[in-house]
Amino acid sequence: MNLFDILMFIFTILIFAGIIRSWKARNKFAVGFGLVSLAVFLLCDALIIYYATLPKA
């Protein structure tokens, strides 16, 4: 794990918080854009965790 991996997790949390705030403000475009961004970041986080837990050969 390096700084980039930690920043990816932090940005994922910030994107989720932004979706919640946009939902309360009833901004449909921001919610849609946030959901797409969140999906990409969650996929990246899953790949980070997958490759970080592989046994070293």
CHARMM-style PDB file with segment names, atoms N, HN, CA, C and O in Angstrom:
ATOM      1  N   MET     1       0.850  -1.182   0.000  1.00  0.00      PROA
ATOM      2  CA  MET     1       0.000   0.000   0.000  1.00  0.00      PROA
ATOM      3  C   MET     1       0.889   1.236   0.000  1.00  0.00      PROA
ATOM      4  O   MET     1       1.877   1.317   0.729  1.00  0.00      PROA
ATOM      5  N   ASN     2       0.516   2.178  -0.821  1.00  0.00      PROA
ATOM      6  HN  ASN     2      -0.287   2.113  -1.413  1.00  0.00      PROA
ATOM      7  CA  ASN     2       1.256   3.427  -0.860  1.00  0.00      PROA
ATOM      8  C   ASN     2       0.277   4.596  -0.738  1.00  0.00      PROA
ATOM      9  O   ASN     2      -0.916   4.390  -0.518  1.00  0.00      PROA
ATOM     10  N   LEU     3       0.777   5.803  -0.879  1.00  0.00      PROA
ATOM     11  HN  LEU     3       1.747   5.970  -1.058  1.00  0.00      PROA
ATOM     12  CA  LEU     3      -0.052   6.996  -0.697  1.00  0.00      PROA
ATOM     13  C   LEU     3      -1.204   7.043  -1.695  1.00  0.00      PROA
ATOM     14  O   LEU     3      -2.306   7.463  -1.342  1.00  0.00      PROA
ATOM     15  N   PHE     4      -0.969   6.622  -2.921  1.00  0.00      PROA
ATOM     16  HN  PHE     4      -0.073   6.281  -3.208  1.00  0.00      PROA
ATOM     17  CA  PHE     4      -2.022   6.636  -3.931  1.00  0.00      PROA
ATOM     18  C   PHE     4      -3.208   5.770  -3.509  1.00  0.00      PROA
ATOM     19  O   PHE     4      -4.357   6.177  -3.683  1.00  0.00      PROA
ATOM     20  N   ASP     5      -2.948   4.591  -2.960  1.00  0.00      PROA
ATOM     21  HN  ASP     5      -2.015   4.261  -2.819  1.00  0.00      PROA
ATOM     22  CA  ASP     5      -4.018   3.695  -2.530  1.00  0.00      PROA
ATOM     23  C   ASP     5      -4.846   4.336  -1.419  1.00  0.00      PROA
ATOM     24  O   ASP     5      -6.074   4.252  -1.431  1.00  0.00      PROA
ATOM     25  N   ILE     6      -4.191   4.962  -0.480  1.00  0.00      PROA
ATOM     26  HN  ILE     6      -3.194   5.031  -0.470  1.00  0.00      PROA
ATOM     27  CA  ILE     6      -4.901   5.621   0.620  1.00  0.00      PROA
ATOM     28  C   ILE     6      -5.742   6.776   0.094  1.00  0.00      PROA
ATOM     29  O   ILE     6      -6.873   6.970   0.539  1.00  0.00      PROA
ATOM     30  N   LEU     7      -5.205   7.539  -0.843  1.00  0.00      PROA
ATOM     31  HN  LEU     7      -4.286   7.381  -1.205  1.00  0.00      PROA
ATOM     32  CA  LEU     7      -5.957   8.651  -1.426  1.00  0.00      PROA
ATOM     33  C   LEU     7      -7.180   8.150  -2.197  1.00  0.00      PROA
ATOM     34  O   LEU     7      -8.221   8.807  -2.191  1.00  0.00      PROA
ATOM     35  N   MET     8      -7.070   7.015  -2.850  1.00  0.00      PROA
ATOM     36  HN  MET     8      -6.224   6.482  -2.855  1.00  0.00      PROA
ATOM     37  CA  MET     8      -8.219   6.454  -3.558  1.00  0.00      PROA
ATOM     38  C   MET     8      -9.359   6.143  -2.596  1.00  0.00      PROA
ATOM     39  O   MET     8     -10.520   6.408  -2.907  1.00  0.00      PROA
ATOM     40  N   PHE     9      -9.041   5.584  -1.432  1.00  0.00      PROA
ATOM     41  HN  PHE     9      -8.097   5.368  -1.179  1.00  0.00      PROA
ATOM     42  CA  PHE     9     -10.071   5.292  -0.439  1.00  0.00      PROA
ATOM     43  C   PHE     9     -10.690   6.586   0.099  1.00  0.00      PROA
ATOM     44  O   PHE     9     -11.903   6.653   0.297  1.00  0.00      PROA
ATOM     45  N   ILE    10      -9.878   7.601   0.332  1.00  0.00      PROA
ATOM     46  HN  ILE    10      -8.892   7.547   0.171  1.00  0.00      PROA
ATOM     47  CA  ILE    10     -10.383   8.880   0.837  1.00  0.00      PROA
ATOM     48  C   ILE    10     -11.293   9.539  -0.204  1.00  0.00      PROA
ATOM     49  O   ILE    10     -12.356  10.055   0.140  1.00  0.00      PROA
ATOM     50  N   PHE    11     -10.878   9.523  -1.473  1.00  0.00      PROA
ATOM     51  HN  PHE    11     -10.014   9.104  -1.753  1.00  0.00      PROA
ATOM     52  CA  PHE    11     -11.710  10.123  -2.525  1.00  0.00      PROA
ATOM     53  C   PHE    11     -13.032   9.375  -2.685  1.00  0.00      PROA
ATOM     54  O   PHE    11     -14.056   9.988  -2.988  1.00  0.00      PROA
ATOM     55  N   THR    12     -13.019   8.072  -2.487  1.00  0.00      PROA
ATOM     56  HN  THR    12     -12.187   7.574  -2.241  1.00  0.00      PROA
ATOM     57  CA  THR    12     -14.253   7.294  -2.558  1.00  0.00      PROA
ATOM     58  C   THR    12     -15.232   7.747  -1.484  1.00  0.00      PROA
ATOM     59  O   THR    12     -16.424   7.899  -1.752  1.00  0.00      PROA
ATOM     60  N   ILE    13     -14.740   7.962  -0.287  1.00  0.00      PROA
ATOM     61  HN  ILE    13     -13.772   7.838  -0.069  1.00  0.00      PROA
ATOM     62  CA  ILE    13     -15.592   8.438   0.807  1.00  0.00      PROA
ATOM     63  C   ILE    13     -16.118   9.837   0.503  1.00  0.00      PROA
ATOM     64  O   ILE    13     -17.284  10.130   0.765  1.00  0.00      PROA
ATOM     65  N   LEU    14     -15.267  10.702  -0.047  1.00  0.00      PROA
ATOM     66  HN  LEU    14     -14.319  10.464  -0.260  1.00  0.00      PROA
ATOM     67  CA  LEU    14     -15.696  12.065  -0.380  1.00  0.00      PROA
ATOM     68  C   LEU    14     -16.745  12.061  -1.504  1.00  0.00      PROA
ATOM     69  O   LEU    14     -17.682  12.859  -1.472  1.00  0.00      PROA
ATOM     70  N   ILE    15     -16.599  11.190  -2.474  1.00  0.00      PROA
ATOM     71  HN  ILE    15     -15.839  10.542  -2.500  1.00  0.00      PROA
ATOM     72  CA  ILE    15     -17.595  11.096  -3.542  1.00  0.00      PROA
ATOM     73  C   ILE    15     -18.932  10.641  -2.975  1.00  0.00      PROA
ATOM     74  O   ILE    15     -19.980  11.167  -3.350  1.00  0.00      PROA
ATOM     75  N   PHE    16     -18.902   9.672  -2.077  1.00  0.00      PROA
ATOM     76  HN  PHE    16     -18.051   9.244  -1.772  1.00  0.00      PROA
ATOM     77  CA  PHE    16     -20.141   9.204  -1.445  1.00  0.00      PROA
ATOM     78  C   PHE    16     -20.813  10.338  -0.667  1.00  0.00      PROA
ATOM     79  O   PHE    16     -22.031  10.500  -0.737  1.00  0.00      PROA
ATOM     80  N   ALA    17     -20.029  11.114   0.066  1.00  0.00      PROA
ATOM     81  HN  ALA    17     -19.040  10.982   0.123  1.00  0.00      PROA
ATOM     82  CA  ALA    17     -20.586  12.251   0.809  1.00  0.00      PROA
ATOM     83  C   ALA    17     -21.177  13.282  -0.150  1.00  0.00      PROA
ATOM     84  O   ALA    17     -22.208  13.885   0.146  1.00  0.00      PROA
ATOM     85  N   GLY    18     -20.534  13.483  -1.286  1.00  0.00      PROA
ATOM     86  HN  GLY    18     -19.697  12.993  -1.526  1.00  0.00      PROA
ATOM     87  CA  GLY    18     -21.053  14.411  -2.278  1.00  0.00      PROA
ATOM     88  C   GLY    18     -22.370  13.945  -2.876  1.00  0.00      PROA
ATOM     89  O   GLY    18     -23.247  14.761  -3.159  1.00  0.00      PROA
ATOM     90  N   ILE    19     -22.514  12.647  -3.068  1.00  0.00      PROA
ATOM     91  HN  ILE    19     -21.802  11.984  -2.838  1.00  0.00      PROA
ATOM     92  CA  ILE    19     -23.784  12.116  -3.582  1.00  0.00      PROA
ATOM     93  C   ILE    19     -24.899  12.367  -2.572  1.00  0.00      PROA
ATOM     94  O   ILE    19     -26.007  12.746  -2.951  1.00  0.00      PROA
ATOM     95  N   ILE    20     -24.618  12.161  -1.310  1.00  0.00      PROA
ATOM     96  HN  ILE    20     -23.718  11.853  -1.001  1.00  0.00      PROA
ATOM     97  CA  ILE    20     -25.625  12.397  -0.273  1.00  0.00      PROA
ATOM     98  C   ILE    20     -26.049  13.864  -0.263  1.00  0.00      PROA
ATOM     99  O   ILE    20     -27.239  14.169  -0.188  1.00  0.00      PROA
ATOM    100  N   ARG    21     -25.081  14.767  -0.339  1.00  0.00      PROA
ATOM    101  HN  ARG    21     -24.114  14.520  -0.400  1.00  0.00      PROA
ATOM    102  CA  ARG    21     -25.398  16.205  -0.341  1.00  0.00      PROA
ATOM    103  C   ARG    21     -26.171  16.598  -1.589  1.00  0.00      PROA
ATOM    104  O   ARG    21     -27.090  17.414  -1.513  1.00  0.00      PROA
ATOM    105  N   SER    22     -25.816  16.034  -2.733  1.00  0.00      PROA
ATOM    106  HN  SER    22     -25.069  15.372  -2.795  1.00  0.00      PROA
ATOM    107  CA  SER    22     -26.518  16.349  -3.976  1.00  0.00      PROA
ATOM    108  C   SER    22     -27.933  15.788  -3.963  1.00  0.00      PROA
ATOM    109  O   SER    22     -28.855  16.396  -4.506  1.00  0.00      PROA
ATOM    110  N   TRP    23     -28.098  14.632  -3.343  1.00  0.00      PROA
ATOM    111  HN  TRP    23     -27.349  14.138  -2.901  1.00  0.00      PROA
ATOM    112  CA  TRP    23     -29.424  14.026  -3.236  1.00  0.00      PROA
ATOM    113  C   TRP    23     -30.350  14.922  -2.415  1.00  0.00      PROA
ATOM    114  O   TRP    23     -31.513  15.115  -2.769  1.00  0.00      PROA
ATOM    115  N   LYS    24     -29.828  15.463  -1.321  1.00  0.00      PROA
ATOM    116  HN  LYS    24     -28.883  15.306  -1.033  1.00  0.00      PROA
ATOM    117  CA  LYS    24     -30.628  16.355  -0.474  1.00  0.00      PROA
ATOM    118  C   LYS    24     -30.975  17.647  -1.190  1.00  0.00      PROA
ATOM    119  O   LYS    24     -32.029  18.232  -0.941  1.00  0.00      PROA
ATOM    120  N   ALA    25     -30.088  18.101  -2.086  1.00  0.00      PROA
ATOM    121  HN  ALA    25     -29.231  17.626  -2.287  1.00  0.00      PROA
ATOM    122  CA  ALA    25     -30.323  19.330  -2.841  1.00  0.00      PROA
ATOM    123  C   ALA    25     -31.150  19.065  -4.098  1.00  0.00      PROA
ATOM    124  O   ALA    25     -31.471  20.006  -4.825  1.00  0.00      PROA
ATOM    125  N   ARG    26     -31.496  17.827  -4.367  1.00  0.00      PROA
ATOM    126  HN  ARG    26     -31.235  17.063  -3.776  1.00  0.00      PROA
ATOM    127  CA  ARG    26     -32.286  17.415  -5.526  1.00  0.00      PROA
ATOM    128  C   ARG    26     -31.632  17.800  -6.859  1.00  0.00      PROA
ATOM    129  O   ARG    26     -32.301  18.242  -7.793  1.00  0.00      PROA
ATOM    130  N   ASN    27     -30.318  17.620  -6.919  1.00  0.00      PROA
ATOM    131  HN  ASN    27     -29.775  17.261  -6.160  1.00  0.00      PROA
ATOM    132  CA  ASN    27     -29.571  17.903  -8.137  1.00  0.00      PROA
ATOM    133  C   ASN    27     -29.347  16.579  -8.869  1.00  0.00      PROA
ATOM    134  O   ASN    27     -28.433  15.823  -8.538  1.00  0.00      PROA
ATOM    135  N   LYS    28     -30.193  16.309  -9.868  1.00  0.00      PROA
ATOM    136  HN  LYS    28     -30.935  16.923 -10.137  1.00  0.00      PROA
ATOM    137  CA  LYS    28     -30.166  15.006 -10.540  1.00  0.00      PROA
ATOM    138  C   LYS    28     -28.873  14.786 -11.325  1.00  0.00      PROA
ATOM    139  O   LYS    28     -28.334  13.680 -11.332  1.00  0.00      PROA
ATOM    140  N   PHE    29     -28.374  15.831 -11.985  1.00  0.00      PROA
ATOM    141  HN  PHE    29     -28.811  16.730 -11.979  1.00  0.00      PROA
ATOM    142  CA  PHE    29     -27.142  15.675 -12.760  1.00  0.00      PROA
ATOM    143  C   PHE    29     -25.966  15.331 -11.844  1.00  0.00      PROA
ATOM    144  O   PHE    29     -25.169  14.446 -12.157  1.00  0.00      PROA
ATOM    145  N   ALA    30     -25.860  16.032 -10.711  1.00  0.00      PROA
ATOM    146  HN  ALA    30     -26.507  16.751 -10.457  1.00  0.00      PROA
ATOM    147  CA  ALA    30     -24.753  15.776  -9.791  1.00  0.00      PROA
ATOM    148  C   ALA    30     -24.853  14.380  -9.185  1.00  0.00      PROA
ATOM    149  O   ALA    30     -23.836  13.716  -8.984  1.00  0.00      PROA
ATOM    150  N   VAL    31     -26.061  13.934  -8.896  1.00  0.00      PROA
ATOM    151  HN  VAL    31     -26.888  14.473  -9.059  1.00  0.00      PROA
ATOM    152  CA  VAL    31     -26.237  12.587  -8.350  1.00  0.00      PROA
ATOM    153  C   VAL    31     -25.831  11.538  -9.387  1.00  0.00      PROA
ATOM    154  O   VAL    31     -25.140  10.575  -9.057  1.00  0.00      PROA
ATOM    155  N   GLY    32     -26.252  11.719 -10.620  1.00  0.00      PROA
ATOM    156  HN  GLY    32     -26.814  12.501 -10.889  1.00  0.00      PROA
ATOM    157  CA  GLY    32     -25.890  10.769 -11.673  1.00  0.00      PROA
ATOM    158  C   GLY    32     -24.395  10.726 -11.920  1.00  0.00      PROA
ATOM    159  O   GLY    32     -23.805   9.650 -12.022  1.00  0.00      PROA
ATOM    160  N   PHE    33     -23.782  11.897 -12.015  1.00  0.00      PROA
ATOM    161  HN  PHE    33     -24.261  12.771 -11.932  1.00  0.00      PROA
ATOM    162  CA  PHE    33     -22.339  11.965 -12.220  1.00  0.00      PROA
ATOM    163  C   PHE    33     -21.608  11.347 -11.029  1.00  0.00      PROA
ATOM    164  O   PHE    33     -20.612  10.646 -11.205  1.00  0.00      PROA
ATOM    165  N   GLY    34     -22.095  11.603  -9.837  1.00  0.00      PROA
ATOM    166  HN  GLY    34     -22.904  12.172  -9.694  1.00  0.00      PROA
ATOM    167  CA  GLY    34     -21.476  11.041  -8.635  1.00  0.00      PROA
ATOM    168  C   GLY    34     -21.594   9.530  -8.575  1.00  0.00      PROA
ATOM    169  O   GLY    34     -20.669   8.851  -8.132  1.00  0.00      PROA
ATOM    170  N   LEU    35     -22.732   8.996  -9.020  1.00  0.00      PROA
ATOM    171  HN  LEU    35     -23.484   9.548  -9.380  1.00  0.00      PROA
ATOM    172  CA  LEU    35     -22.904   7.546  -9.003  1.00  0.00      PROA
ATOM    173  C   LEU    35     -21.959   6.855  -9.987  1.00  0.00      PROA
ATOM    174  O   LEU    35     -21.406   5.796  -9.687  1.00  0.00      PROA
ATOM    175  N   VAL    36     -21.781   7.454 -11.147  1.00  0.00      PROA
ATOM    176  HN  VAL    36     -22.230   8.314 -11.391  1.00  0.00      PROA
ATOM    177  CA  VAL    36     -20.830   6.886 -12.118  1.00  0.00      PROA
ATOM    178  C   VAL    36     -19.411   6.951 -11.547  1.00  0.00      PROA
ATOM    179  O   VAL    36     -18.656   5.983 -11.632  1.00  0.00      PROA
ATOM    180  N   SER    37     -19.060   8.089 -10.971  1.00  0.00      PROA
ATOM    181  HN  SER    37     -19.674   8.876 -10.901  1.00  0.00      PROA
ATOM    182  CA  SER    37     -17.731   8.234 -10.369  1.00  0.00      PROA
ATOM    183  C   SER    37     -17.535   7.256  -9.218  1.00  0.00      PROA
ATOM    184  O   SER    37     -16.470   6.655  -9.080  1.00  0.00      PROA
ATOM    185  N   LEU    38     -18.567   7.099  -8.394  1.00  0.00      PROA
ATOM    186  HN  LEU    38     -19.433   7.588  -8.507  1.00  0.00      PROA
ATOM    187  CA  LEU    38     -18.471   6.176  -7.269  1.00  0.00      PROA
ATOM    188  C   LEU    38     -18.284   4.742  -7.755  1.00  0.00      PROA
ATOM    189  O   LEU    38     -17.515   3.985  -7.162  1.00  0.00      PROA
ATOM    190  N   ALA    39     -18.976   4.361  -8.824  1.00  0.00      PROA
ATOM    191  HN  ALA    39     -19.601   4.976  -9.305  1.00  0.00      PROA
ATOM    192  CA  ALA    39     -18.824   3.015  -9.366  1.00  0.00      PROA
ATOM    193  C   ALA    39     -17.394   2.770  -9.840  1.00  0.00      PROA
ATOM    194  O   ALA    39     -16.828   1.704  -9.601  1.00  0.00      PROA
ATOM    195  N   VAL    40     -16.816   3.762 -10.511  1.00  0.00      PROA
ATOM    196  HN  VAL    40     -17.276   4.629 -10.706  1.00  0.00      PROA
ATOM    197  CA  VAL    40     -15.435   3.621 -10.987  1.00  0.00      PROA
ATOM    198  C   VAL    40     -14.475   3.507  -9.809  1.00  0.00      PROA
ATOM    199  O   VAL    40     -13.584   2.657  -9.810  1.00  0.00      PROA
ATOM    200  N   PHE    41     -14.654   4.359  -8.806  1.00  0.00      PROA
ATOM    201  HN  PHE    41     -15.377   5.049  -8.805  1.00  0.00      PROA
ATOM    202  CA  PHE    41     -13.748   4.338  -7.666  1.00  0.00      PROA
ATOM    203  C   PHE    41     -13.915   3.072  -6.834  1.00  0.00      PROA
ATOM    204  O   PHE    41     -12.929   2.554  -6.310  1.00  0.00      PROA
ATOM    205  N   LEU    42     -15.136   2.559  -6.698  1.00  0.00      PROA
ATOM    206  HN  LEU    42     -15.937   2.979  -7.124  1.00  0.00      PROA
ATOM    207  CA  LEU    42     -15.326   1.303  -5.976  1.00  0.00      PROA
ATOM    208  C   LEU    42     -14.670   0.140  -6.707  1.00  0.00      PROA
ATOM    209  O   LEU    42     -14.106  -0.755  -6.077  1.00  0.00      PROA
ATOM    210  N   LEU    43     -14.742   0.151  -8.036  1.00  0.00      PROA
ATOM    211  HN  LEU    43     -15.200   0.877  -8.548  1.00  0.00      PROA
ATOM    212  CA  LEU    43     -14.047  -0.879  -8.812  1.00  0.00      PROA
ATOM    213  C   LEU    43     -12.537  -0.791  -8.585  1.00  0.00      PROA
ATOM    214  O   LEU    43     -11.873  -1.808  -8.385  1.00  0.00      PROA
ATOM    215  N   CYS    44     -12.004   0.425  -8.619  1.00  0.00      PROA
ATOM    216  HN  CYS    44     -12.543   1.251  -8.782  1.00  0.00      PROA
ATOM    217  CA  CYS    44     -10.568   0.613  -8.376  1.00  0.00      PROA
ATOM    218  C   CYS    44     -10.182   0.171  -6.966  1.00  0.00      PROA
ATOM    219  O   CYS    44      -9.139  -0.454  -6.772  1.00  0.00      PROA
ATOM    220  N   ASP    45     -11.027   0.499  -5.978  1.00  0.00      PROA
ATOM    221  HN  ASP    45     -11.873   1.008  -6.136  1.00  0.00      PROA
ATOM    222  CA  ASP    45     -10.739   0.079  -4.605  1.00  0.00      PROA
ATOM    223  C   ASP    45     -10.739  -1.440  -4.490  1.00  0.00      PROA
ATOM    224  O   ASP    45      -9.901  -2.017  -3.796  1.00  0.00      PROA
ATOM    225  N   ALA    46     -11.681  -2.084  -5.172  1.00  0.00      PROA
ATOM    226  HN  ALA    46     -12.362  -1.615  -5.735  1.00  0.00      PROA
ATOM    227  CA  ALA    46     -11.731  -3.551  -5.137  1.00  0.00      PROA
ATOM    228  C   ALA    46     -10.475  -4.146  -5.761  1.00  0.00      PROA
ATOM    229  O   ALA    46      -9.933  -5.128  -5.254  1.00  0.00      PROA
ATOM    230  N   LEU    47     -10.012  -3.559  -6.854  1.00  0.00      PROA
ATOM    231  HN  LEU    47     -10.452  -2.761  -7.267  1.00  0.00      PROA
ATOM    232  CA  LEU    47      -8.780  -4.053  -7.484  1.00  0.00      PROA
ATOM    233  C   LEU    47      -7.564  -3.817  -6.593  1.00  0.00      PROA
ATOM    234  O   LEU    47      -6.672  -4.663  -6.531  1.00  0.00      PROA
ATOM    235  N   ILE    48      -7.519  -2.692  -5.911  1.00  0.00      PROA
ATOM    236  HN  ILE    48      -8.244  -2.005  -5.961  1.00  0.00      PROA
ATOM    237  CA  ILE    48      -6.415  -2.412  -4.980  1.00  0.00      PROA
ATOM    238  C   ILE    48      -6.380  -3.472  -3.888  1.00  0.00      PROA
ATOM    239  O   ILE    48      -5.321  -4.017  -3.578  1.00  0.00      PROA
ATOM    240  N   ILE    49      -7.544  -3.763  -3.305  1.00  0.00      PROA
ATOM    241  HN  ILE    49      -8.404  -3.320  -3.557  1.00  0.00      PROA
ATOM    242  CA  ILE    49      -7.606  -4.754  -2.227  1.00  0.00      PROA
ATOM    243  C   ILE    49      -7.263  -6.145  -2.767  1.00  0.00      PROA
ATOM    244  O   ILE    49      -6.568  -6.913  -2.102  1.00  0.00      PROA
ATOM    245  N   TYR    50      -7.749  -6.472  -3.973  1.00  0.00      PROA
ATOM    246  HN  TYR    50      -8.314  -5.848  -4.513  1.00  0.00      PROA
ATOM    247  CA  TYR    50      -7.465  -7.784  -4.553  1.00  0.00      PROA
ATOM    248  C   TYR    50      -5.960  -7.978  -4.758  1.00  0.00      PROA
ATOM    249  O   TYR    50      -5.398  -8.994  -4.349  1.00  0.00      PROA
ATOM    250  N   TYR    51      -5.325  -7.015  -5.380  1.00  0.00      PROA
ATOM    251  HN  TYR    51      -5.781  -6.190  -5.712  1.00  0.00      PROA
ATOM    252  CA  TYR    51      -3.891  -7.169  -5.672  1.00  0.00      PROA
ATOM    253  C   TYR    51      -3.028  -7.000  -4.427  1.00  0.00      PROA
ATOM    254  O   TYR    51      -1.912  -7.518  -4.384  1.00  0.00      PROA
ATOM    255  N   ALA    52      -3.511  -6.294  -3.428  1.00  0.00      PROA
ATOM    256  HN  ALA    52      -4.418  -5.873  -3.463  1.00  0.00      PROA
ATOM    257  CA  ALA    52      -2.743  -6.152  -2.200  1.00  0.00      PROA
ATOM    258  C   ALA    52      -2.767  -7.422  -1.364  1.00  0.00      PROA
ATOM    259  O   ALA    52      -1.868  -7.653  -0.556  1.00  0.00      PROA
ATOM    260  N   THR    53      -3.790  -8.245  -1.555  1.00  0.00      PROA
ATOM    261  HN  THR    53      -4.520  -8.057  -2.212  1.00  0.00      PROA
ATOM    262  CA  THR    53      -3.907  -9.472  -0.743  1.00  0.00      PROA
ATOM    263  C   THR    53      -3.407 -10.717  -1.468  1.00  0.00      PROA
ATOM    264  O   THR    53      -3.465 -11.814  -0.914  1.00  0.00      PROA
ATOM    265  N   LEU    54      -2.923 -10.566  -2.685  1.00  0.00      PROA
ATOM    266  HN  LEU    54      -2.876  -9.675  -3.136  1.00  0.00      PROA
ATOM    267  CA  LEU    54      -2.362 -11.734  -3.375  1.00  0.00      PROA
ATOM    268  C   LEU    54      -1.099 -12.202  -2.670  1.00  0.00      PROA
ATOM    269  O   LEU    54      -0.298 -11.392  -2.203  1.00  0.00      PROA
ATOM    270  N   PRO    55      -0.930 -13.506  -2.598  1.00  0.00      PROA
ATOM    271  CA  PRO    55       0.319 -13.993  -1.993  1.00  0.00      PROA
ATOM    272  C   PRO    55       1.522 -13.648  -2.876  1.00  0.00      PROA
ATOM    273  O   PRO    55       1.450 -13.720  -4.103  1.00  0.00      PROA
ATOM    274  N   LYS    56       2.597 -13.281  -2.244  1.00  0.00      PROA
ATOM    275  HN  LYS    56       2.655 -13.223  -1.247  1.00  0.00      PROA
ATOM    276  CA  LYS    56       3.814 -12.926  -2.975  1.00  0.00      PROA
ATOM    277  C   LYS    56       4.484 -14.200  -3.464  1.00  0.00      PROA
ATOM    278  O   LYS    56       4.673 -15.148  -2.702  1.00  0.00      PROA
ATOM    279  N   ALA    57       4.839 -14.212  -4.741  1.00  0.00      PROA
ATOM    280  HN  ALA    57       4.685 -13.442  -5.360  1.00  0.00      PROA
ATOM    281  CA  ALA    57       5.478 -15.406  -5.312  1.00  0.00      PROA
ATOM    282  C   ALA    57       6.971 -15.209  -5.437  1.00  0.00      PROA
ATOM    283  OT1 ALA    57       7.676 -16.106  -5.897  1.00  0.00      PROA
TER     284      ALA     57
END
